[in-house]
Amino acid sequence: MNENKVSSILFACVHNAARSVAAKALAQYYASSQVSIQSGGSEPGSAVNEVVCQVLEDLGVDTTSEKPKLLTPEMVKEVDVVVTMGCGETCPIFSGKQYFDWTIEDPAGQSYEKVYDIVRDIDHRVRGLLKDLQVDIGKSLFNSNPN
């Protein structure tokens, strides 16, 4: 996919309160300090989804510092790769960037079990993206979990 290692990834969704936060937290967990990772939303929510935070916490991923942030053109300009999740045409597009659009169900209002499945889907995609971008990652958090 990319012959050179990327140095930065931006995950974007509408509210930056669930999907993009989960993707950012998981990517930071796996990539450690190898890649700079950001997230933002076209219409940021007031708080991060509590169930998403609980699922990630149960997996050992810290989200305590996460707060929804406005997605700005400057954020997009600064990164190598942009992953969108449901923000459609409201996400700025710049030439020279790699873009990926992931269709992922919105966790808002969902049960813990459903959010767990959504986070597992995000985890699978994040790990695949990092591998494709030649980022060294360890074992999946989900290998040792029953679901």
C-alpha positions in Angstrom: 0.0 0.0 0.0 2.6 2.6 1.1 6.3 2.1 0.4 7.3 4.5 3.1 6.2 4.3 6.7 3.7 6.9 7.6 4.3 9.2 10.5 0.7 10.3 11.2 -2.9 9.1 11.0 -6.2 11.0 11.6 -9.4 9.1 12.5 -12.6 11.2 11.8 -16.3 10.8 12.4 -19.2 13.1 13.0 -19.2 13.5 16.8 -15.6 12.3 17.6 -17.3 10.6 20.6 -17.1 6.9 19.8 -15.8 5.3 16.6 -12.9 7.7 15.9 -12.0 7.8 19.6 -11.9 4.0 19.7 -9.8 3.9 16.5 -7.4 6.5 17.9 -7.1 4.7 21.3 -6.5 1.3 19.7 -4.1 2.7 17.1 -2.1 4.4 19.9 -2.1 1.2 21.9 -0.8 -0.9 19.0 1.5 1.6 17.4 2.9 3.1 20.6 5.2 5.9 19.6 5.8 4.8 16.1 3.0 6.9 14.6 1.3 10.2 15.6 -2.4 9.6 15.9 -5.2 12.1 16.1 -9.0 12.1 15.9 -11.6 14.7 15.3 -15.3 15.2 14.4 -17.2 17.4 11.9 -19.8 18.1 14.7 -18.0 17.2 18.0 -20.2 15.8 20.7 -20.2 17.0 24.3 -18.5 13.8 25.7 -17.0 10.5 24.7 -19.5 7.6 24.6 -19.3 6.0 28.1 -20.0 2.5 26.8 -17.1 2.7 24.3 -14.8 3.9 27.1 -16.0 1.0 29.3 -15.3 -1.6 26.6 -11.8 -0.1 25.9 -11.1 0.1 29.6 -12.1 -3.5 30.0 -9.5 -4.3 27.3 -6.8 -2.3 29.0 -6.9 0.7 26.8 -7.0 4.1 28.5 -9.4 6.7 27.2 -9.4 9.1 30.2 -7.8 11.9 28.3 -10.1 11.7 25.3 -12.5 14.6 24.6 -14.4 15.3 21.4 -12.5 17.7 19.1 -13.5 19.7 16.0 -12.0 18.3 12.8 -10.2 21.1 11.1 -8.6 21.5 7.7 -5.3 22.0 9.5 -5.5 18.6 11.2 -6.0 17.0 7.8 -3.1 18.9 6.3 -0.7 17.7 9.0 -1.3 13.9 8.5 -0.3 11.3 6.0 -3.5 9.1 6.3 -7.1 10.0 7.0 -9.7 7.4 8.0 -13.3 8.6 7.9 -16.2 6.8 9.6 -19.5 8.3 8.6 -18.6 12.0 8.2 -19.1 11.9 4.5 -18.7 15.2 2.6 -18.1 17.2 5.8 -14.5 15.8 6.1 -12.0 18.0 4.3 -10.1 16.4 1.4 -6.6 17.4 0.4 -4.5 15.9 -2.4 -1.5 13.9 -1.5 -3.2 12.1 1.5 -4.2 8.5 1.7 -7.9 8.3 2.5 -9.9 5.3 3.8 -13.6 5.3 4.4 -14.8 2.7 6.9 -18.5 1.9 7.2 -18.9 1.1 10.9 -22.2 1.1 12.8 -22.6 4.0 15.3 -22.3 2.8 18.9 -24.6 5.5 20.2 -27.4 4.0 22.3 -26.2 0.4 21.8 -25.8 -2.2 24.5 -22.4 -3.2 25.9 -22.4 -6.4 23.9 -23.1 -4.5 20.7 -20.5 -1.9 21.4 -18.0 -4.6 22.2 -18.6 -6.1 18.7 -18.3 -2.6 17.1 -15.0 -2.0 18.9 -13.8 -5.5 17.9 -14.6 -4.5 14.2 -12.6 -1.2 14.7 -9.8 -3.1 16.3 -9.6 -5.5 13.3 -9.5 -2.6 10.8 -7.0 -0.6 12.8 -4.6 -3.6 13.1 -5.0 -4.2 9.3 -4.3 -0.6 8.5 -1.2 -0.5 10.7 0.1 -3.7 9.2 -0.5 -2.3 5.7 1.3 0.9 6.7 4.3 -1.2 7.9 3.8 -0.4 11.6 5.0 -3.0 14.0 2.1 -4.2 16.2 1.7 -6.9 18.8 -1.0 -9.4 19.5 -4.7 -8.3 19.3 -6.4 -7.4 22.5 -9.3 -9.6 21.4 -7.3 -12.9 21.2 -7.6 -13.4 24.9 -11.2 -12.2 25.2 -14.2 -14.6 25.1 -16.3 -12.6 22.5 
